[in-house]
């Protein structure tokens, strides 16, 4: 009953800010961006690609995932919801921020992680998002949860962040900068707004060393991941590290967390996984049965004129993208939780002052 009620509540949001009479065209335009393997068409129009995707897909995401649209490192004894919260806390712990500090969430979705991380650290967290529909949803959820005093949003492109240099004590992103057309340009903007000595912690989507460009199966998986997830391109883990260094960061830590999880990251969206109603009842939505029920429910709503035209197509390409992620996980060619922790270096004068302060601070015995 709860799932049905949740699904009905999301119906009125289908299509995001796209007008009902424009939704079918928006869906077709979006799919056209992925008609070819060449990434240049998408990277050149990345803002439109990503905005169309999240207008069309957000309600499906919120129905299937709740407020935090990301995967998580998971142990055997955890539910998916518990692992998602721990995954967010783990990333926040890398920032070294405290109560009253200013933190930026780059590509914040509807703000599930920023609300959790603000509560966990005591920091004031600002979400950066270029999608107006998601920000409106986030502001509603902030008010509903009482987090509106410590959490806020900026509508802007992460390739051009409208904040002063050295504005934030910490910056993080969770599976968002994979939407950037140019990693160096995106990371450079993050570097600029981060205070010297501050940390940028990230969970990035990447191709792994197992990916073979000459393998047709691997290329097909890559293409469907892009289509089903609104990505203009795909980068390797090596390209991510190289981009961070070119942007000016010092790499403190890097690790593919996929390798240490008890439960595969793609398990929640694998339609043929073993499912226990006593452990993860809510995740029935992403089983084979749950997917089909959702798909035909949307089909019926579209036929009745309740859901906007094109909603079924959105459901279809999201299923295709989910299947490609599962294939990427099973072949080991794709990861959604490549952790990087990088610091913005202090200038020589700042480093000298820091060393002087440390020398003058009495040591505790």
C-alpha positions as CSV (number, residue, x, y, z in Angstrom):
1,X,0.0,0.0,0.0
2,X,2.8,2.4,0.9
3,X,4.5,1.8,-2.5
4,X,1.2,2.3,-4.4
5,X,0.6,5.6,-2.4
6,X,4.1,6.7,-3.2
7,X,3.7,5.9,-6.8
8,X,0.4,7.8,-7.1
9,X,2.0,10.8,-5.3
10,X,4.8,10.9,-7.9
11,X,2.4,10.9,-10.9
12,X,1.7,14.6,-10.7
13,X,5.5,15.3,-10.9
14,X,6.1,13.1,-14.0
15,X,7.9,15.2,-16.7
16,X,9.3,17.7,-14.2
17,X,9.1,21.2,-15.5
18,X,8.5,20.0,-19.1
19,X,5.0,21.0,-20.1
20,X,2.5,18.1,-20.6
21,X,2.1,19.0,-24.3
22,X,5.9,19.1,-24.7
23,X,6.9,16.0,-22.8
24,X,6.7,13.6,-25.8
25,X,9.0,15.8,-27.9
26,X,11.4,16.3,-25.0
27,X,11.7,12.5,-24.6
28,X,12.4,12.1,-28.3
29,X,14.9,14.9,-28.3
30,X,16.7,13.4,-25.4
31,X,16.9,9.9,-27.1
32,X,18.2,11.6,-30.2
33,X,21.3,12.7,-28.3
34,X,22.2,9.0,-28.0
35,X,21.6,7.9,-31.5
36,X,25.3,7.7,-32.2
37,X,28.3,6.5,-30.2
38,X,30.1,9.8,-30.9
39,X,30.1,11.8,-27.5
40,X,30.7,15.2,-29.1
41,X,27.1,15.9,-29.8
42,X,26.2,15.3,-26.1
43,X,29.2,17.1,-24.5
44,X,28.5,20.1,-26.7
45,X,24.9,20.2,-25.4
46,X,25.5,18.7,-22.0
47,X,23.3,21.2,-20.1
48,X,20.3,20.4,-22.3
49,X,21.0,16.6,-22.1
50,X,21.2,16.6,-18.3
51,X,18.3,19.0,-17.7
52,X,16.0,17.0,-20.0
53,X,17.1,13.8,-18.3
54,X,16.4,15.0,-14.8
55,X,13.1,16.6,-15.8
56,X,12.0,13.3,-17.3
57,X,13.6,10.9,-14.8
58,X,13.4,12.5,-11.3
59,X,10.0,11.2,-10.3
60,X,11.0,7.7,-11.3
61,X,14.1,8.1,-9.2
62,X,12.3,9.4,-6.2
63,X,9.7,6.6,-6.5
64,X,12.4,3.9,-6.8
65,X,15.2,5.3,-4.5
66,X,13.7,7.8,-2.1
67,X,15.6,11.1,-1.6
68,X,19.2,9.9,-2.2
69,X,19.8,8.9,-5.8
70,X,22.9,6.9,-5.5
71,X,24.4,3.4,-5.0
72,X,26.3,2.5,-1.8
73,X,29.0,0.3,-0.3
74,X,27.1,-2.4,1.5
75,X,27.8,-5.1,4.1
76,X,25.7,-8.3,4.5
77,X,24.0,-7.2,7.6
78,X,22.8,-3.8,6.2
79,X,19.5,-2.9,4.5
80,X,20.0,-0.8,1.4
81,X,18.7,2.3,3.2
82,X,21.2,1.8,6.0
83,X,24.1,1.4,3.6
84,X,23.1,4.6,1.7
85,X,23.2,6.6,5.0
86,X,26.6,5.1,6.0
87,X,28.0,5.7,2.5
88,X,27.1,9.4,2.9
89,X,28.5,9.6,6.4
90,X,31.8,7.9,5.2
91,X,32.2,10.5,2.5
92,X,31.4,13.4,4.9
93,X,34.0,12.0,7.3
94,X,36.7,12.6,4.7
95,X,36.0,16.4,4.6
96,X,37.1,17.1,8.2
97,X,34.4,19.8,8.6
98,X,32.7,20.8,11.8
99,X,29.6,22.6,13.1
100,X,29.2,26.0,11.4
101,X,31.5,25.2,8.4
102,X,30.3,25.8,4.9
103,X,30.1,22.8,2.6
104,X,29.1,22.6,-1.1
105,X,27.3,19.6,-2.5
106,X,28.0,19.6,-6.3
107,X,25.0,18.1,-8.2
108,X,22.8,17.6,-5.2
109,X,19.7,16.1,-6.8
110,X,16.7,16.7,-4.5
111,X,19.0,17.0,-1.5
112,X,18.8,13.7,0.3
113,X,22.5,13.5,0.9
114,X,22.9,17.2,1.9
115,X,20.3,16.9,4.5
116,X,21.9,13.7,5.9
117,X,25.4,15.2,5.8
118,X,24.3,18.5,7.4
119,X,22.7,16.5,10.3
120,X,25.8,14.3,10.6
121,X,28.5,17.0,10.6
122,X,26.6,20.1,11.9
123,X,27.8,22.0,8.8
124,X,25.7,24.3,6.7
125,X,25.4,22.5,3.3
126,X,24.5,24.2,0.1
127,X,23.4,22.1,-2.9
128,X,24.4,23.1,-6.4
129,X,22.0,22.0,-9.1
130,X,21.2,23.3,-12.6
131,X,17.7,21.6,-12.7
132,X,14.9,23.9,-11.5
133,X,12.5,21.0,-10.9
134,X,14.9,19.2,-8.6
135,X,15.6,22.3,-6.6
136,X,11.9,23.0,-6.2
137,X,11.5,19.4,-4.9
138,X,14.5,19.8,-2.6
139,X,13.2,23.0,-1.1
140,X,9.9,21.3,-0.4
141,X,11.7,18.4,1.3
142,X,13.9,20.8,3.3
143,X,10.8,22.4,4.7
144,X,9.1,19.1,5.3
145,X,12.1,17.7,7.2
146,X,12.9,21.0,9.1
147,X,16.3,21.3,7.5
148,X,15.6,24.6,5.7
149,X,17.8,26.6,8.2
150,X,21.0,24.7,7.5
151,X,20.5,23.5,4.0
152,X,19.9,25.5,0.8
153,X,20.3,25.4,-2.9
154,X,21.9,27.4,-5.7
155,X,20.6,27.0,-9.3
156,X,23.8,26.9,-11.4
157,X,26.0,25.0,-13.8
158,X,28.9,23.2,-12.0
159,X,31.1,24.3,-15.0
160,X,30.5,27.9,-13.8
161,X,29.8,28.1,-10.1
162,X,28.5,31.6,-9.1
163,X,30.5,31.7,-5.8
164,X,33.5,33.7,-4.7
165,X,37.0,32.1,-4.6
166,X,37.8,30.2,-1.4
167,X,34.1,30.2,-0.2
168,X,33.7,26.7,1.2
169,X,35.4,24.7,3.9
170,X,34.7,21.4,2.1
171,X,33.1,20.2,-1.2
172,X,31.8,16.8,-2.1
173,X,29.9,15.2,-4.9
174,X,28.1,11.9,-5.1
175,X,27.7,10.4,-8.6
176,X,27.1,13.8,-10.2
177,X,30.2,15.1,-11.9
178,X,30.0,12.2,-14.3
179,X,27.5,14.5,-16.1
180,X,30.3,17.1,-16.7
181,X,31.4,17.4,-20.4
182,X,34.9,18.2,-19.2
183,X,36.3,16.9,-16.0
184,X,39.2,19.3,-15.7
185,X,36.9,22.3,-16.2
186,X,34.5,21.0,-13.6
187,X,37.2,20.1,-11.0
188,X,38.9,23.5,-11.6
189,X,35.7,25.3,-10.6
190,X,35.4,23.2,-7.5
191,X,39.1,23.9,-6.7
192,X,38.5,27.7,-7.1
193,X,35.6,27.9,-4.6
194,X,37.2,25.6,-2.1
195,X,39.3,27.2,0.7
196,X,43.1,26.4,0.7
197,X,43.7,23.3,2.8
198,X,40.1,22.2,2.2
199,X,39.1,18.8,0.9
200,X,37.1,17.7,-2.1
201,X,35.6,14.2,-1.6
202,X,34.0,12.4,-4.4
203,X,32.2,9.2,-5.5
204,X,32.6,9.1,-9.3
205,X,31.2,6.9,-12.0
206,X,34.0,5.4,-14.1
207,X,35.0,2.8,-16.7
208,X,37.5,0.4,-15.1
209,X,40.7,-1.2,-16.4
210,X,38.5,-4.2,-17.5
211,X,36.8,-2.0,-20.2
212,X,38.0,-2.8,-23.7
213,X,37.1,-0.3,-26.3
214,X,37.5,-2.9,-29.0
215,X,34.9,-5.2,-27.4
216,X,31.5,-4.6,-29.0
217,X,29.7,-5.8,-25.9
218,X,31.6,-3.4,-23.7
219,X,30.9,-0.5,-26.1
220,X,27.1,-1.4,-26.1
221,X,27.1,-1.5,-22.3
222,X,28.8,1.9,-22.2
223,X,26.3,3.5,-24.6
224,X,23.3,2.2,-22.8
225,X,24.7,3.5,-19.5
226,X,25.0,6.9,-21.0
227,X,21.4,6.8,-22.5
228,X,19.8,5.5,-19.3
229,X,21.6,7.9,-17.0
230,X,21.9,11.2,-18.8
231,X,25.7,11.1,-19.2
232,X,27.3,13.0,-22.0
233,X,30.5,10.8,-21.9
234,X,32.3,8.2,-19.7
235,X,35.8,8.5,-18.2
236,X,38.2,6.0,-16.8
237,X,39.5,6.1,-13.2
238,X,42.9,7.2,-14.6
239,X,41.3,10.1,-16.4
240,X,39.6,11.2,-13.2
241,X,42.8,11.2,-11.3
242,X,44.6,13.0,-14.1
243,X,41.8,15.6,-14.2
244,X,42.0,16.3,-10.5
245,X,45.8,16.8,-10.6
246,X,45.4,19.1,-13.7
247,X,42.9,21.2,-11.7
248,X,45.5,21.7,-9.0
249,X,44.5,19.1,-6.4
250,X,46.7,16.9,-4.3
251,X,45.4,13.4,-4.2
252,X,45.1,12.1,-0.6
253,X,43.3,8.9,-1.2
254,X,41.7,6.9,-4.1
255,X,40.0,3.6,-4.0
256,X,37.3,1.7,-5.9
257,X,35.0,0.8,-3.1
258,X,33.3,-1.8,-5.2
259,X,36.2,-4.2,-4.4
260,X,35.5,-4.2,-0.6
261,X,31.7,-4.4,-0.5
262,X,30.0,-7.6,0.6
263,X,27.1,-7.0,-1.7
264,X,27.5,-5.9,-5.3
265,X,26.7,-2.3,-5.9
266,X,24.3,-3.1,-8.7
267,X,22.4,-5.7,-6.7
268,X,19.5,-3.2,-5.9
269,X,18.7,-2.8,-9.6
270,X,19.4,-6.4,-10.7
271,X,15.8,-7.6,-11.6
272,X,16.8,-11.2,-11.1
273,X,18.4,-11.0,-7.7
274,X,17.2,-12.9,-4.7
275,X,14.7,-10.7,-2.9
276,X,13.5,-11.0,0.7
277,X,10.2,-9.3,1.6
278,X,11.3,-9.4,5.3
279,X,14.6,-7.6,4.8
280,X,14.1,-5.0,2.0
281,X,10.4,-4.9,1.3
282,X,10.5,-1.4,-0.3
283,X,13.1,-2.6,-2.9
284,X,10.4,-4.8,-4.6
285,X,10.0,-1.9,-7.1
286,X,13.3,-2.8,-8.7
287,X,12.7,-6.5,-9.0
288,X,11.6,-8.0,-12.4
289,X,8.0,-8.1,-11.1
290,X,8.2,-4.6,-9.6
291,X,9.7,-3.1,-12.8
292,X,6.9,-4.6,-14.9
293,X,4.2,-3.5,-12.6
294,X,5.6,0.1,-12.7
295,X,6.0,0.0,-16.5
296,X,2.4,-1.1,-17.1
297,X,1.1,1.2,-14.4
298,X,2.7,4.2,-16.3
299,X,1.4,2.8,-19.6
300,X,-2.1,2.8,-18.2
301,X,-1.7,6.3,-16.8
302,X,-0.4,7.6,-20.1
303,X,-3.3,6.0,-22.1
304,X,-5.8,7.6,-19.7
305,X,-4.1,11.0,-20.1
306,X,-3.1,11.2,-16.4
307,X,0.6,10.8,-17.1
308,X,2.2,13.0,-19.9
309,X,2.9,11.5,-23.3
310,X,6.4,10.0,-23.4
311,X,6.3,8.7,-19.8
312,X,6.4,5.1,-21.1
313,X,9.5,5.9,-23.2
314,X,11.2,7.3,-20.1
315,X,10.4,4.2,-18.2
316,X,11.8,2.1,-21.0
317,X,15.1,3.9,-21.3
318,X,15.5,3.9,-17.5
319,X,15.1,0.1,-17.5
320,X,17.6,-0.1,-20.4
321,X,20.1,2.0,-18.4
322,X,19.6,-0.1,-15.3
323,X,20.2,-3.3,-17.2
324,X,23.4,-1.8,-18.7
325,X,24.6,-0.8,-15.2
326,X,24.0,-4.4,-14.0
327,X,26.0,-5.6,-17.1
328,X,28.7,-3.1,-16.4
329,X,29.0,-4.4,-12.8
330,X,28.9,-8.1,-13.7
331,X,31.6,-7.7,-16.4
332,X,33.6,-5.5,-14.0
333,X,33.9,-2.8,-16.7
334,X,32.0,-0.1,-14.7
335,X,32.0,1.3,-11.2
336,X,29.7,3.8,-9.5
337,X,31.8,4.3,-6.4
338,X,35.3,5.3,-7.3
339,X,36.3,7.3,-4.2
340,X,38.8,10.2,-4.5
341,X,39.8,12.5,-1.6
342,X,41.8,15.5,-2.8
343,X,43.1,18.6,-1.0
344,X,43.5,22.1,-2.3
345,X,47.1,23.0,-1.3
346,X,48.0,25.9,0.9
347,X,50.1,28.7,-0.6
348,X,53.6,29.1,0.7
349,X,52.6,32.0,3.0
350,X,49.6,30.0,4.3
351,X,51.7,26.9,4.9
352,X,54.3,29.0,6.7
353,X,51.6,30.5,8.9
354,X,50.1,27.1,9.6
355,X,53.5,25.7,10.6
356,X,54.0,28.7,12.9
357,X,50.6,28.2,14.6
358,X,51.3,24.5,15.0
359,X,54.7,25.2,16.6
360,X,53.2,27.7,19.1
361,X,50.3,25.5,20.1
362,X,51.0,23.7,23.4
363,X,51.1,19.9,23.2
364,X,48.7,18.0,25.3
365,X,50.3,15.5,27.7
